[in-house]
């Protein structure tokens, strides 16, 4: 359990640094990541021909 806490804190520190670097807040970053993952999933679906 302790290792997970340390890992989460490390991830939060990286996330904070990244947000600061891009001059965005966490909410904007998470929206962008959600959009990116959604876009990647839709492009990986098999194309159907009509």
C-alpha positions as CSV (number, residue, x, y, z in Angstrom):
1,X,0.0,0.0,0.0
2,X,2.9,2.4,0.8
3,X,4.5,1.9,-2.6
4,X,1.2,2.9,-4.3
5,X,1.0,6.1,-2.3
6,X,4.6,7.0,-3.2
7,X,3.9,6.2,-6.9
8,X,0.7,8.4,-6.9
9,X,2.6,11.3,-5.3
10,X,5.3,11.0,-7.9
11,X,2.7,11.0,-10.7
12,X,1.1,14.0,-9.2
13,X,4.4,15.8,-9.0
14,X,5.0,15.0,-12.7
15,X,1.5,16.1,-13.6
16,X,1.9,19.4,-11.8
17,X,5.2,20.1,-13.5
18,X,3.8,19.2,-16.9
19,X,0.8,21.5,-16.3
20,X,3.1,24.3,-15.3
21,X,5.3,23.7,-18.3
22,X,2.3,23.9,-20.7
23,X,0.6,26.7,-18.7
24,X,-2.6,24.8,-18.3
25,X,-4.6,23.6,-15.3
26,X,-5.2,19.9,-14.4
27,X,-8.8,20.1,-15.6
28,X,-7.7,21.2,-19.1
29,X,-5.0,18.5,-19.2
30,X,-7.5,15.8,-18.3
31,X,-10.0,17.0,-20.9
32,X,-7.3,16.9,-23.5
33,X,-6.1,13.4,-22.5
34,X,-9.7,12.2,-22.6
35,X,-10.2,13.6,-26.0
36,X,-6.9,12.1,-27.2
37,X,-7.7,8.6,-25.9
38,X,-11.2,8.8,-27.5
39,X,-9.8,9.9,-30.8
40,X,-7.2,7.1,-30.7
41,X,-9.9,4.5,-30.0
42,X,-12.1,5.7,-32.8
43,X,-9.2,5.5,-35.4
44,X,-8.3,2.0,-34.3
45,X,-11.8,0.6,-35.0
46,X,-12.1,-1.4,-38.2
47,X,-13.5,0.6,-41.1
48,X,-16.8,-0.6,-42.6
49,X,-17.5,-0.1,-46.2
50,X,-20.9,1.0,-47.4
